[in-house]
Amino acid sequence: MLSTLNISNLNVGEKGYLIGIFVGDGYLHYDRGRHYRVNFYFNPKKDKDIILYIIKLLKTVGLTPYTMIHHGCLVIRVNSKRFYEYMKRFQYPHQRKNKDFMVGFISGLIDSDGYVKKGDIVISNKNKQLLRKVQLFCKQIDIKTTLWNQRSHCKGKTFIIWRLRIGTRFKYKQQYSRKILRIYGGGDCPP
């Protein structure tokens, strides 16, 4: 659906959210001249509200997402060269100054790589530089953070996971994160 892509139908926070969720749980695929694909991966049981929100955003910009189950994950797939190029260009959130974008991006990353419970908002990722960027975004919107790492073991291998605790004052920003809304609720939620 190349001709119908209209990213400007989203507000800046929604664009940030879409990019944040992609950075955490997205994947680009180009299969040698045939299809340009953007995939988002979710837990089909825990992430129903996030899945519905992503589908709504994708339809708002004129895309036709479809879903499938793959290895126990629900995959939202979009075939669109223009959307592929858009996501490829913005998959690393460098040089962003807009605070609404920052809040949206952080919200998307929380919904993809984070967990929320009363008194605790944490994003976990292997990419320290990404979490440093999120830490900078949080500083620019006056939210305190703590970054640390821990060793993790899986299938006989040891690796480092970075964790970023985000101050719970973040819940008072206009909220895009479905995980924050599940725990804290709120009236500032875009539909």
N, C-alpha and C positions, 0 to 999 in steps of 0.2 A: 504494500500500500504506500508506494513512494509519494504519490501526489497529495495524500491527505495529512501527512505529518505536520502538525502545528504545535510545536513546543510552547509557543507563546500563550496557549490556552491555560497553562499552569502558572500559578504565582511563583515567586522566587523561592519561597520555602518548600513548595511542592517539588520544584526542580531539584533543589538541594536534597530532599528526601529520596527522590528517585535515584539520584547519583550515589547517595550514601548507601542505600540498600543494595545497589549494584556493586559497589566497591566491596561490600561485605559478602554478598551471596550471589553475585552475578558472574556471567561468563559470556565472552564473545566468541563466535565461531563463523568462519568463512570457509566454505567448501569448494574452492577453486572454480569460481565463476558461476556457481549455481545459486547459492543462498547466503545471505548475510543474516545471521541469527544473533539475537540477544536473549539469553536465558537467565532466569532468576530461580533459585532453589529454596524450597521451604519445607518445614515439617508439616505434613498435611493435617495433623491432629491439633498441634499447638498453635499454628499460625494462621488459622482461618480468617481472622479479622485483617491481618496483614495482607494475605492473598487477595481478599476482596478489595482492599484499598489500592493495591498495586494495579489490579485489573481496571478499577475505576479510573486511575490516573492515566493508564495506557489508552483506554478508550477515549478519554477526554482530549488527548492529542491526536486522535484519529487513527490509532492503530487497532489491529485485530489480534489480541493475544489469544493463545489457546493453551490449555493445560494438559499435562500428562503425568503419569506416575513413572518414575525411573529410579530403580534401586531404593525404593521406600521414600523417595523425596517427591514432592509435588513440584513440577517444573512449569513455570510460566514462560512460554516461548513467543517471541515476536520475530517474524521474518520481514526485515525492512533494512535496505541499504542505508537510507538516511538516518534511521534511528541507531543503527550499528555505528555509523560514523560519528553521530552526536555523542553516544556513550563512550566511544573510544577516545574522543577528544577530551572528555571531562571525567574520565575514570580516576584521575588523580586531582584532587581539589586544590591545586596550587593557585596562588595569587587571587584569592577570593577575599573581597572586602565587605561584602554585603552581609549584615548580621542576620537577616531572614534566611539567606542561603546557608549560613553557618548552622543555625538552629535546625533547619531542615536536614542538612547533611548529617549532623550529629544524631538526630532522631532516626534517620535511615540506618545508620551504623548501629545504633542501639537495637533496632528491630532485627537486624541481620546477625550481629556478632555480640549482642549484649544480653544481660539479664537484669530484671528489675524486681525488687521486692521492697517492702516498706523500709525506708532508710538506706537503701543501697541501689545505685545505678552503676553498673560496671560493663565495660566493653573489653572483650578478650580477642587478641589477634597476634599472629606471629610477626607482623610487620611493625617494628618499633617506630619507624619513621612516620607511618600512617597515624599511629596513636600520638606521636609528638605533634603532628599537624592538628589533630583533634584537640589536643591540650592547648595549642595556640588559639584555636577557634574559641574554646571555652574561656580562655583569659580575655579575649576581645569582647565577649558578651558577659563578663563579670561572674563567671562560674568557676569555683575552685575545683582542682583535680589532684589526684595522686596517681603516679605511674610506678609500677613495680613489675618484676618478672618472677616466674617460678618455673622450675623444671617439671616437665610432664613426660610420662612414659606411655608408649603405645606400641604394641607388637615388637617388643624388645628394643625399641629405639628411644633415645632420650632427646628431647628438644625443649627449647625455651618458648614459653607463652608469655606475652606481655599483657598486662591488665591495666586499664585506666578507670579509676573510680571518679565519677562525675558527681559533683555536689548536687544534693537533691533540690536545691533552689532551681535547677534546670526545669523541674516540673511546672514552674510558674511562667515559663516562656510559652508563646503560642505553640501549642503542641501538635506534632505530627506523629509522634511515636505511639503506635498502638499498644506496645508493652507498658509504657508509662500510663496511658489512659486506662489500661486494665487494672492497674494497681491504685492509681490516684484519682482516676476520673477527671473531669474537667469540662468546662463549657467552652473553652477556646479552641476546640477541636474542629478542624475543617471536616466536612462530611466525608 
